[in-house]
Each structure stands twice: as structure tokens, then as C-alpha cells.
């Protein structure tokens, strides 16, 4: 997903997404390291060489696995 696509999806400006991805504020303050943003950035880098179909299959598979694991964990708690 491009920074513009992320911005559109989350109702942000592309510049705001850029600052988040780079771990900076608009005033150039010290970097802010956010584990979730860092993970998203790494995933985007890993998926970038793949075509759209391959990315969609991988994301779909991972999403299904995460939901399955969450459902199994929820069942053990109840």
C-alpha cells in the first residue's frame, strides 16, 4: 500500500503518513519509535517486490491465521 493509499484509508494527509512512517514529527523532533508502525513499514518493504495478486494472497492468509488464532484463544478463555 502506498503512503497515499494509507492516508486515504485513514483520513490523513500523505505528509502525516510520511512523518509517521519515518518516525518523526512535522517539527523534526527526535524520532518516535512505534512498534506497530515499524512492523507495518517492514511488512510493506517485504511485500513490495511482489505483484498485487501475491500480496493479496499473503495478506489474506495471514489475516485468516490471525483470526483463527484469536478465535481459538477466545474459546480457551470462555
OpenMM code with the backbone's topology and positions (N, CA, C; nanometers):
from openmm import Vec3, app, unit

residues = "UNK UNK UNK UNK UNK UNK UNK UNK UNK UNK UNK UNK UNK UNK UNK UNK UNK UNK UNK UNK UNK UNK UNK UNK UNK UNK UNK UNK UNK UNK UNK UNK UNK UNK UNK UNK UNK UNK UNK UNK UNK UNK UNK UNK UNK UNK UNK UNK UNK UNK UNK UNK UNK UNK UNK UNK UNK UNK UNK UNK UNK UNK UNK UNK UNK UNK UNK UNK UNK UNK UNK UNK UNK UNK UNK UNK UNK UNK".split()
positions = [
    Vec3(0.0848, -0.1168, 0.0000),
    Vec3(0.0000, 0.0000, 0.0000),
    Vec3(0.0900, 0.1240, 0.0000),
    Vec3(0.0566, 0.2192, -0.0818),
    Vec3(0.1363, 0.3418, -0.0867),
    Vec3(0.0995, 0.4325, 0.0309),
    Vec3(0.1827, 0.5314, 0.0548),
    Vec3(0.1523, 0.6273, 0.1620),
    Vec3(0.0227, 0.7016, 0.1325),
    Vec3(-0.0028, 0.7312, 0.0050),
    Vec3(-0.1277, 0.7997, -0.0300),
    Vec3(-0.2473, 0.7107, -0.0017),
    Vec3(-0.2358, 0.5820, -0.0324),
    Vec3(-0.3451, 0.4887, -0.0047),
    Vec3(-0.3706, 0.4775, 0.1459),
    Vec3(-0.2625, 0.4732, 0.2243),
    Vec3(-0.2777, 0.4717, 0.3708),
    Vec3(-0.3450, 0.5997, 0.4185),
    Vec3(-0.3032, 0.7120, 0.3631),
    Vec3(-0.3613, 0.8409, 0.4016),
    Vec3(-0.5102, 0.8444, 0.3709),
    Vec3(-0.5464, 0.8004, 0.2509),
    Vec3(-0.6876, 0.7994, 0.2121),
    Vec3(-0.7689, 0.7059, 0.3020),
    Vec3(-0.7122, 0.5915, 0.3313),
    Vec3(-0.7837, 0.4913, 0.4115),
    Vec3(-0.8090, 0.5380, 0.5544),
    Vec3(-0.7145, 0.6167, 0.6090),
    Vec3(-0.7246, 0.6587, 0.7490),
    Vec3(-0.7537, 0.8080, 0.7651),
    Vec3(-0.7963, 0.8714, 0.6564),
    Vec3(-0.8340, 1.0123, 0.6578),
    Vec3(-0.7226, 1.1014, 0.7124),
    Vec3(-0.6019, 1.0806, 0.6589),
    Vec3(-0.4856, 1.1617, 0.6958),
    Vec3(-0.4271, 1.2230, 0.5695),
    Vec3(-0.3359, 1.3166, 0.5885),
    Vec3(-0.2637, 1.3682, 0.4726),
    Vec3(-0.1476, 1.2734, 0.4424),
    Vec3(-0.0999, 1.2749, 0.3181),
    Vec3(0.0136, 1.1914, 0.2835),
    Vec3(0.1355, 1.2321, 0.3641),
    Vec3(0.1495, 1.3615, 0.3902),
    Vec3(0.2621, 1.4105, 0.4706),
    Vec3(0.2574, 1.3533, 0.6114),
    Vec3(0.1372, 1.3448, 0.6697),
    Vec3(0.1243, 1.2890, 0.8044),
    Vec3(0.1675, 1.1431, 0.8051),
    Vec3(0.1280, 1.0679, 0.7032),
    Vec3(0.1682, 0.9276, 0.6947),
    Vec3(0.3198, 0.9188, 0.6800),
    Vec3(0.3769, 1.0053, 0.5976),
    Vec3(0.5214, 1.0069, 0.5785),
    Vec3(0.5941, 1.0308, 0.7101),
    Vec3(0.5469, 1.1270, 0.7878),
    Vec3(0.6086, 1.1547, 0.9180),
    Vec3(0.5976, 1.0342, 1.0107),
    Vec3(0.4827, 0.9676, 1.0087),
    Vec3(0.4624, 0.8506, 1.0946),
    Vec3(0.5567, 0.7386, 1.0536),
    Vec3(0.5634, 0.7114, 0.9234),
    Vec3(0.6482, 0.6029, 0.8736),
    Vec3(0.7948, 0.6292, 0.9053),
    Vec3(0.8359, 0.7547, 0.8927),
    Vec3(0.9753, 0.7893, 0.9204),
    Vec3(1.0020, 0.8046, 1.0693),
    Vec3(0.8958, 0.8018, 1.1512),
    Vec3(0.9147, 0.8137, 1.2945),
    Vec3(0.9529, 0.9540, 1.3393),
    Vec3(0.9017, 1.0532, 1.2691),
    Vec3(0.9331, 1.1923, 1.3031),
    Vec3(0.8055, 1.2726, 1.3192),
    Vec3(0.8200, 1.3878, 1.3766),
    Vec3(0.7085, 1.4809, 1.3838),
    Vec3(0.7290, 1.5861, 1.2759),
    Vec3(0.6284, 1.6659, 1.2530),
    Vec3(0.6392, 1.7681, 1.1489),
    Vec3(0.7402, 1.8762, 1.1849),
    Vec3(0.7784, 1.8839, 1.3107),
    Vec3(0.8753, 1.9864, 1.3531),
    Vec3(1.0172, 1.9308, 1.3593),
    Vec3(1.0362, 1.8080, 1.3088),
    Vec3(1.1699, 1.7499, 1.3042),
    Vec3(1.2230, 1.7081, 1.4394),
    Vec3(1.1342, 1.6861, 1.5336),
    Vec3(1.1777, 1.6453, 1.6665),
    Vec3(1.2379, 1.5053, 1.6609),
    Vec3(1.2894, 1.4603, 1.7726),
    Vec3(1.3529, 1.3293, 1.7805),
    Vec3(1.2576, 1.2211, 1.7315),
    Vec3(1.3115, 1.1204, 1.6670),
    Vec3(1.2266, 1.0124, 1.6169),
    Vec3(1.1467, 0.9449, 1.7284),
    Vec3(1.0259, 0.9077, 1.6934),
    Vec3(0.9383, 0.8349, 1.7842),
    Vec3(0.9273, 0.6941, 1.7278),
    Vec3(0.9702, 0.5967, 1.8044),
    Vec3(0.9665, 0.4595, 1.7559),
    Vec3(0.8386, 0.3940, 1.8059),
    Vec3(0.7569, 0.3529, 1.7134),
    Vec3(0.6313, 0.2863, 1.7441),
    Vec3(0.6412, 0.1464, 1.6857),
    Vec3(0.6260, 0.0450, 1.7687),
    Vec3(0.6425, -0.0933, 1.7242),
    Vec3(0.5457, -0.1297, 1.6126),
    Vec3(0.4220, -0.0813, 1.6194),
    Vec3(0.3245, -0.1145, 1.5161),
    Vec3(0.3621, -0.0504, 1.3823),
    Vec3(0.3996, 0.0759, 1.3850),
    Vec3(0.4388, 0.1447, 1.2611),
    Vec3(0.5641, 0.0800, 1.2031),
    Vec3(0.6592, 0.0456, 1.2880),
    Vec3(0.7809, -0.0198, 1.2422),
    Vec3(0.7480, -0.1533, 1.1763),
    Vec3(0.6581, -0.2292, 1.2343),
    Vec3(0.6165, -0.3570, 1.1772),
    Vec3(0.5481, -0.3379, 1.0428),
    Vec3(0.4583, -0.2396, 1.0344),
    Vec3(0.3901, -0.2114, 0.9080),
    Vec3(0.4913, -0.1725, 0.8008),
    Vec3(0.5857, -0.0893, 0.8361),
    Vec3(0.6885, -0.0459, 0.7414),
    Vec3(0.7681, -0.1649, 0.6903),
    Vec3(0.8069, -0.2516, 0.7811),
    Vec3(0.8833, -0.3702, 0.7408),
    Vec3(0.8011, -0.4614, 0.6506),
    Vec3(0.6748, -0.4809, 0.6853),
    Vec3(0.5880, -0.5650, 0.6020),
    Vec3(0.5734, -0.5073, 0.4619),
    Vec3(0.5545, -0.3763, 0.4538),
    Vec3(0.5413, -0.3127, 0.3218),
    Vec3(0.6685, -0.3318, 0.2395),
    Vec3(0.7835, -0.3216, 0.3055),
    Vec3(0.9102, -0.3422, 0.2350),
    Vec3(0.9230, -0.4860, 0.1866),
    Vec3(0.8835, -0.5814, 0.2712),
    Vec3(0.8924, -0.7228, 0.2348),
    Vec3(0.7996, -0.7547, 0.1183),
    Vec3(0.6790, -0.6989, 0.1198),
    Vec3(0.5807, -0.7293, 0.0167),
    Vec3(0.6013, -0.6511, -0.1130),
    Vec3(0.6786, -0.5447, -0.1090),
    Vec3(0.6903, -0.4553, -0.2251),
    Vec3(0.7365, -0.5219, -0.3543),
    Vec3(0.8259, -0.6215, -0.3530),
    Vec3(0.8666, -0.6799, -0.4815),
    Vec3(0.7610, -0.7711, -0.5455),
    Vec3(0.6581, -0.8068, -0.4713),
    Vec3(0.5571, -0.8999, -0.5211),
    Vec3(0.4493, -0.8291, -0.6013),
    Vec3(0.3838, -0.9043, -0.6893),
    Vec3(0.2738, -0.8457, -0.7649),
    Vec3(0.1499, -0.8364, -0.6764),
    Vec3(0.0483, -0.7639, -0.7224),
    Vec3(-0.0726, -0.7405, -0.6431),
    Vec3(-0.1385, -0.8702, -0.5973),
    Vec3(-0.1477, -0.9678, -0.6878),
    Vec3(-0.2118, -1.0943, -0.6540),
    Vec3(-0.1393, -1.1675, -0.5423),
    Vec3(-0.0077, -1.1717, -0.5504),
    Vec3(0.0717, -1.2396, -0.4475),
    Vec3(0.0558, -1.1691, -0.3134),
    Vec3(0.0593, -1.0349, -0.3146),
    Vec3(0.0420, -0.9596, -0.1889),
    Vec3(-0.0938, -0.9882, -0.1281),
    Vec3(-0.1983, -0.9889, -0.2098),
    Vec3(-0.3335, -1.0141, -0.1598),
    Vec3(-0.3454, -1.1545, -0.1009),
    Vec3(-0.2846, -1.2545, -0.1664),
    Vec3(-0.2896, -1.3909, -0.1138),
    Vec3(-0.2182, -1.4009, 0.0203),
    Vec3(-0.1028, -1.3398, 0.0297),
    Vec3(-0.0260, -1.3451, 0.1546),
    Vec3(-0.1010, -1.2747, 0.2662),
    Vec3(-0.1508, -1.1561, 0.2398),
    Vec3(-0.2238, -1.0812, 0.3423),
    Vec3(-0.3499, -1.1566, 0.3833),
    Vec3(-0.4205, -1.2147, 0.2874),
    Vec3(-0.5398, -1.2929, 0.3181),
    Vec3(-0.5078, -1.4130, 0.4055),
    Vec3(-0.3993, -1.4807, 0.3737),
    Vec3(-0.3585, -1.5970, 0.4520),
    Vec3(-0.3228, -1.5571, 0.5952),
    Vec3(-0.2430, -1.4533, 0.6086),
    Vec3(-0.2021, -1.4078, 0.7420),
    Vec3(-0.3234, -1.3616, 0.8226),
    Vec3(-0.4124, -1.2886, 0.7590),
    Vec3(-0.5328, -1.2417, 0.8270),
    Vec3(-0.6174, -1.3593, 0.8762),
    Vec3(-0.6335, -1.4612, 0.7919),
    Vec3(-0.7107, -1.5796, 0.8309),
    Vec3(-0.6449, -1.6513, 0.9483),
    Vec3(-0.5129, -1.6621, 0.9448),
    Vec3(-0.4411, -1.7275, 1.0553),
    Vec3(-0.4570, -1.6500, 1.1855),
    Vec3(-0.4455, -1.5182, 1.1772),
    Vec3(-0.4596, -1.4360, 1.2975),
    Vec3(-0.5995, -1.4478, 1.3561),
    Vec3(-0.7008, -1.4464, 1.2693),
    Vec3(-0.8388, -1.4606, 1.3171),
    Vec3(-0.8611, -1.5978, 1.3786),
    Vec3(-0.8049, -1.7013, 1.3169),
    Vec3(-0.8183, -1.8368, 1.3680),
    Vec3(-0.7529, -1.8488, 1.5056),
    Vec3(-0.6338, -1.7920, 1.5199),
    Vec3(-0.5644, -1.7961, 1.6484),
    Vec3(-0.6397, -1.7162, 1.7542),
    Vec3(-0.6939, -1.6025, 1.7155),
    Vec3(-0.7705, -1.5207, 1.8102),
    Vec3(-0.8961, -1.5945, 1.8534),
    Vec3(-0.9609, -1.6616, 1.7596),
    Vec3(-1.0821, -1.7366, 1.7902),
    Vec3(-1.0496, -1.8530, 1.8844),
    Vec3(-0.9408, -1.9233, 1.8583),
    Vec3(-0.9008, -2.0349, 1.9440),
    Vec3(-0.8664, -1.9855, 2.0836),
    Vec3(-0.7994, -1.8725, 2.0929),
    Vec3(-0.7642, -1.8159, 2.2234),
    Vec3(-0.8904, -1.7731, 2.2990),
    Vec3(-0.9857, -1.7192, 2.2264),
    Vec3(-1.1112, -1.6749, 2.2872),
    Vec3(-1.1893, -1.7954, 2.3427),
    Vec3(-1.1860, -1.9064, 2.2700),
    Vec3(-1.2563, -2.0264, 2.3137),
    Vec3(-1.1950, -2.0850, 2.4406),
    Vec3(-1.0638, -2.0738, 2.4556),
    Vec3(-0.9986, -2.1284, 2.5749),
    Vec3(-1.0257, -2.0426, 2.6979),
    Vec3(-1.0511, -1.9137, 2.6765),
    Vec3(-1.0809, -1.8223, 2.7868),
    Vec3(-1.2234, -1.8426, 2.8375),
    Vec3(-1.3151, -1.8690, 2.7470),
    Vec3(-1.4568, -1.8832, 2.7840),
    Vec3(-1.4873, -2.0095, 2.8542),
] * unit.nanometer
topology = app.Topology()
chain = topology.addChain("A")
for resn in residues:
    res = topology.addResidue(resn, chain)
    for name in ("N", "CA", "C"):
        topology.addAtom(name, app.Element.getBySymbol(name[0]), res)
